[in-house]
Amino acid sequence: MSTRLALIVVLSIVFVTGCSLVASPTPVPSPVPHITLPPAPTMQATDTPPPTATATLVLSPVPTVKAVPSRTTTLAPGTMRVKLFFVALNDNGASGKKIGCNDSLVAVDRAIPATNAPLTAALRVLFSLTDKTYGQSGLYNALYQSKLKIDSISIVNGKATIALSGSLVLNGICDNPRVQAQLEQIALQFSTVRTVAVSLNGIPLNQALSEKGG
């Protein structure tokens, strides 16, 4: 019995050893290095892409042009302002009242000593001017060569009667309406005057002018 048991044990050993010799050993894989990649960024539903940069134009404020008030000459104490009238030659009424020969009659302010007889004072200033043009204005004075003086002035019921004497010198026929306009309008500037009658050496101005060749 013991011999049989020993034989079985021997056969078992031989069988196990033979099986281990026949079976191919399983190769052991070489360790592979493990590379960990960073997680890819994900965009959540609530994320919005960054806004694209845009240039902002800032306009400089436009300067406001203020209206320049018209200059008014301050009168010195004891003075007053009257208007003298001169001629813009060939102006065709663009600068003032149109008169003969397509000229314009233009008013110019002049300060004079305060007086109760402003018409008389204004005429005296006009007759004292001996330049062909008035100052730097370029306006023509048709009376610049004449030598005139005032004999009398009266204003009755809106009519100014002006009596002059002296010599009247003209530069051609176109000076006729110029002289008449200068003398009449200087009186018509006053609210108390509606009509004007001018005489020269006792003769109505119209007649005196016509005798000069007009």
C-alpha positions, 0 to 999 in steps of 0.5 A: 500500500505504501509502495502504491502511494509512493508511486502516485506521488512520484507520477504527480511530481513528474506530471506537474514538472512536465507541464511547467516545462511545456507552457511558455512563460508570459512575458512581463511588459516593460513599464510605459512612462505615464504622461499626464496632459493638462486638462483642456480649457473648457468654456462654460455656457455662461462665459462670453468671449472677451470683447474686441478692442475698438478705438473711441473717437473723442471729438474736441469741443467746438468753440462757441462763437459769441456774437460781437456787439456793435461798437457804439462810441461813448459821447463825451460829456457836453457833446451830442451826435448828428449825422453828416451825409456823403456820397458813395460814387457809382454804388447804385444804392447798395450802401444807402439811398440811391441818388442821381448818377447811380450813387448812394447817399451814406450817413456818417455819425459825428460828435458835436458840442451839445446845442439847441440848434443841431441843424445849424451846427451840423451844417457848419461842420459840413461846410468846414470840410475841405477834403474831397473824401471824408476821412478814411471812408472814401466817401465823396463830399460834393461840397469840398470846393464850395465856400458857404455860410449860413444866413438863417435857418427856421423850422415852421410846421415841419418845414426847414427853410435854409438860407445860404450865401457864398460860392458853389463849385461843382465837378460836373453835372453829377454833383447837382443831385449830390449837393442837393441830397447832402444839404436836404438830408442833413435837415431831414434827419431830425424828427421835427423836419418833414420838408426842406427848402434851401436857397443860395444867395436868395435863389432856390437851390434847384435854380442855383444848381441849374445855373451852374450848368446843370 
